[in-house]
Amino acid sequence: MLLRLEGISRSVGTRLLFRDVDLTLNRGDRVGLVGPNGAGKTTLLRIAAGIDPPDSGRRVAPRDVRIAMLNQEIDPGRTTSVRDEVSSALSHLTDLEDEMRKLEAEMEGLGRQGRDVPNDVAEHYDRARVAFEFGGGFEREARVERVLAGLGFHGEAPGRPLNTFSGGWLMRVELAKLLLSAPDVLLLDEPTNHLDLPSIEWFEGTLGEFGGAVIMISHDRAFLRRHVDRVAELEAARFTLYTGNYDRFLELKVERREQLEAQKRNQDRQIAEQERFIERFRSKASKARQVQSRIKALKKLERIELAPRSGARIRLKLPPADRAGGSILRLEDIHKSYGEKKVYEGIDFFVRRGDRIALAGPNGAGKSTLLRIAAGNLDFDAGNRELGHNVKVAFYAQHQLDGLNASNTVLEELATAATTDDVPRLRGHLGAFLFSGDDVKKRVQVLSGGEKARLALAKLLLRPVNFLVLDEPTNHLDVMACEVLEDALRGYQGAMLFISHDREFINALATRVVEVVDGRLTDYLGNYDDYRRRVDSAQSPGSSLPQAAPAAATAKHERVAARAQARDQTRRLERVRKRLSTLELEIAAMEEKLEQLGWRLGDPEVYRDGERVRALEAERDTLRGRIAAAYRDWEAAAAEQGELEAEA
């Protein structure tokens, strides 16, 4: 056992974050910690790290177990170089080396005097040398360079002072220190948030080789799917542990919800029966003992409480925009420099109606520069930018979170982007972005980073546009919010150009991936997995696949893109038709089963058994809910089929 949490509870003010958290970590465990923003995930991680105390319960860890948490608070003014700061994680090896040097000098001095080295000195030296060697002391510099390179610190970057880097790069420094320190337990709070796609892939390989235990908070579903064997969920102050990978967690969560709903319906019926008995016979002296007995039983009863149904089922419908021309955007011979640094020297780039383009490549390659030029948000030095007929652009960038008015409520802030006609639908629009009930009355200044991101996206997507340009739209969003946004954008009819490090998001939406490296653009048809297969095949020895051609607005590329768009639309239509057919079969089977349950309830022998009747009623209620949900899914799929057939 490396770490155990027993009955941990924590509140903030009058608000209960979680209670009765029990979790045991052994070597090799991989636990994903999920839940909505504000549920207390980071707080629980800090308690596990021993940074914050719980209100009740206890944290148990053996004395020799080293537990390390990814630090989220970094002093941006430090002048230490990146290399020196990262090397500080191996300071224990430096101390061992200094100790060895002193012992060597002592033994050498004794030898010059012709004296024997005492056994305790020799043994001390042997222990220090073994610890140094097994700790990786002889290759520590190579380890530092390898980790820095894997996290994207190339060229002169490792020698630069920390105060010349942005917060995202400083987070990488902290991650490098954490990995080099090689603790027994790693506590990771959104470790991929500030990594580009190549760094995420490197980090995943490193994490796969780590032999200790890991608890990770992440909204990156691909990351969770690859690395967790248990999922711990914090929701509505409850901690629930599911065994299995992330996909199994999603299945078990639905099953558990259905079971709890059935149990609660049974309990509610029983409570209602007891309350009717109490009310009916409260005044009868002959029934007084029975009444009091039932009152006491109700007080002792542990009532089943259900968390509100997941907001991820909310469907966000983006307002339809006017149809744009076939050509959305054309960039020709674009040049852009920042001082002495030349980012682009004559690139061409195009976007056609229906394109969903993801920009990939390492941080600092120019992805955000290209995105901002495409959005019309950044001037360029030379070249031509041409928007197509009737194109309306909306641009989302991380800095928009800082542009929110801190003194406004959520509803008031959304209203600043609304017209008079929009006012009746503002609350519904916010509900789709998971702001429900009194959430709309919260002041912007008290919102978490994830809530601000959702509000900024809600403002952006309130008005109809036919060209969306998005810079890391899923940053700061929890898994539920990512899925809501992804579902909405999947049904969006306009063109999209976006940057994201969320591979699930790219796979769900992209029809093209444009790789940006060293000022050159390389175009790949398909989603992220298609792009990785092409790159890996092209880089493998003996590959006969040609390298993809630079992205240029040529007639040939436009014909290829148009064909790809048509194929994508055909595939989507086939998927929707298959989905409709499957749903129809499922609905028919469930309705037949519902009818059979009705006949069973009509059986006198069954009807006399109250327990069996209640069980059958609960099963029927569950089945009715599943049928209603299937009909809603069928209606949504039928609407999508109609839209796709109209465009064909």
Secondary structure, DSSP 4 states (H G I P E B T S, - for coil): --EEEEEEEEEETTEEEEEEEEEEE-TT-EEEEE--TTSSHHHHHHHHHTSS--SEEEEE--TT--EEE------TT--SBHHHHHHGGGHHHHHHHHHHHHHHHHHHHHHHTTPPPPHHHHHHHHHHHHHHHHTTGGGHHHHHHHHHHHTT--TTGGGSBGGGS-HHHHHHHHHHHHHHH--SEEEEESTTTT--HHHHHHHHHHHHH--SEEEEE---HHHHHHH-SEEEEEETTEEEEEES-HHHHHHHHHHHHHHHHHHHHHHHHHHHHHHHHHHHHTT-GGGHHHHHHHHHHHHH------PPPPGGGPPP-PPP-PPP-SEEEEEEEEEEEETTEEEEEEEEEEEETT-EEEEES-TTSSHHHHHHHHHT-S--SEEEEEE-TT--EEEE-GGGGTTS-TTSBHHHHHHTT--GGGGGGHHHHHHHTT--GGGGGSBGGG--HHHHHHHHHHHHTTS--SEEEEESTTTT--HHHHHHHHHHHHT--SEEEEE-S-HHHHHHH-SEEEEEETTEEEEEES-HHHHHHHHHHHHSTT--PPPPPB----HHHHHHHHHHHHHHHHHHHHHHHHHHHHHHHHHHHHHHHHHHHHHHHT-HHHHT-HHHHHHHHHHHHHHHHHHHHHHHHHHHHHHHHHHHHHH-
